[in-house]
Each structure stands twice: as structure tokens, then as C-alpha cells.
Amino acid sequence: SDIDAEVCAHSATPCYYVSASNGSNTANDGLSDSSPWETLTYAIPLLPIGARLIVEEGTYQPDARLSVASNGVHILGQGNVTLENPLAEMGG
């Protein structure tokens, strides 16, 4: 996708992917748009410092509080991304 090509090509750290429609937290490694994780709740704690998380189009329903430390992680929405009942903490 356009975001993938532009952002990930210039990133010193890996890009990771989440897709509500075709992701899997058990079978995929999150390292490509063809092998995305399924949920933000699963993906966010696994991200290394400075990572880029590409959130593919879809509706996400976090099943726990999302906590993102201020460690340089960038979360980028691709297309129409909806968070239902988001509980989020940002900071560090």
C-alpha cells in the first residue's frame, strides 16, 4: 500500500501490521501486510522502540486498555480505521 511503501522504506526499524479482517495473533508474525496481527491489544506491547505500526482499514474493538509508552512508536491508520470503545493511555 502507499503508506507501507513510503513510511517503511525510510524507517530504520521494522514496520509491523495489524488487520482486523485478515490478521492472526497466533499464525502471523506481523512483519508484512500479508502476515498481519489481528488486534491492537496484542500488537502494541510487542513493538520495539521506534517501530511503525500500520493499522489496516477496519474496525478494532480493544479488549483491554491500550498503553503506548513514549518510546518513538508511530501508529499509522490506513484507510478507514475505527476504534470502538477505545481505552488508551499515552505517555511514558
C-alpha positions as CSV (number, residue, x, y, z in Angstrom):
1,S,0.0,0.0,0.0
2,D,1.0,3.6,-0.3
3,I,1.7,4.2,3.4
4,D,3.7,1.0,3.6
5,A,6.0,1.9,0.7
6,E,6.6,5.5,1.8
7,V,6.9,5.1,5.6
8,C,8.6,1.7,5.8
9,A,11.1,2.4,3.0
10,H,12.6,5.2,5.2
11,S,12.3,3.5,8.6
12,A,15.4,2.3,10.4
13,T,13.2,0.0,12.4
14,P,10.8,-2.6,11.1
15,C,7.2,-1.9,10.2
16,Y,4.5,-4.0,11.8
17,Y,1.0,-4.6,10.5
18,V,-2.4,-5.1,12.1
19,S,-5.6,-6.1,10.1
20,A,-8.9,-6.7,11.8
21,S,-10.2,-8.6,8.7
22,N,-7.3,-11.0,7.8
23,G,-4.9,-10.9,10.7
24,S,-4.0,-13.6,13.2
25,N,-2.3,-13.2,16.6
26,T,-1.3,-16.9,16.6
27,A,-0.3,-17.7,13.0
28,N,1.2,-14.4,11.8
29,D,4.4,-12.5,12.7
30,G,3.0,-9.0,12.0
31,L,6.1,-8.2,9.8
32,S,4.2,-7.7,6.5
33,D,0.8,-6.8,5.1
34,S,0.4,-10.4,4.1
35,S,1.1,-11.7,7.6
36,P,-0.6,-9.1,9.9
37,W,-1.5,-9.4,13.5
38,E,-5.3,-9.2,14.3
39,T,-5.6,-7.0,17.3
40,L,-4.1,-3.7,18.6
41,T,-4.2,-5.2,22.1
42,Y,-1.8,-8.0,21.0
43,A,0.4,-5.9,18.8
44,I,1.2,-2.8,20.8
45,P,3.1,-4.4,23.7
46,L,5.3,-6.3,21.2
47,L,6.5,-3.2,19.4
48,P,10.2,-2.2,19.8
49,I,11.3,1.4,20.3
50,G,10.8,3.4,17.2
51,A,8.6,0.9,15.4
52,R,5.9,1.8,12.9
53,L,2.6,0.1,13.2
54,I,0.4,0.2,10.1
55,V,-3.2,-0.3,11.1
56,E,-5.1,-1.6,8.0
57,E,-8.7,-0.5,7.3
58,G,-11.3,-1.9,9.6
59,T,-13.0,-1.7,12.9
60,Y,-11.0,-2.5,16.0
61,Q,-12.5,-3.3,19.4
62,P,-9.7,-3.4,22.0
63,D,-10.4,-6.0,24.7
64,A,-8.1,-4.3,27.2
65,R,-6.6,-0.9,27.9
66,L,-4.2,0.1,25.2
67,S,-1.0,1.6,26.6
68,V,1.6,3.2,24.4
69,A,4.8,4.5,26.1
70,S,6.5,7.5,24.6
71,N,9.2,5.3,23.0
72,G,9.0,6.6,19.5
73,V,6.3,4.2,18.3
74,H,4.3,5.5,15.4
75,I,0.8,4.2,14.7
76,L,-0.5,5.0,11.2
77,G,-4.0,4.3,10.0
78,Q,-4.5,3.0,6.5
79,G,-7.9,3.8,5.0
80,N,-11.0,3.9,7.2
81,V,-9.9,2.8,10.7
82,T,-12.4,2.8,13.5
83,L,-11.7,2.2,17.2
84,E,-14.8,1.2,19.1
85,N,-14.8,1.9,22.9
86,P,-11.1,2.8,22.9
87,L,-9.4,2.9,26.2
88,A,-5.9,4.3,25.6
89,E,-3.0,5.7,27.7
90,M,-0.3,7.6,26.0
91,G,2.9,8.7,27.7
92,G,5.9,7.3,29.3
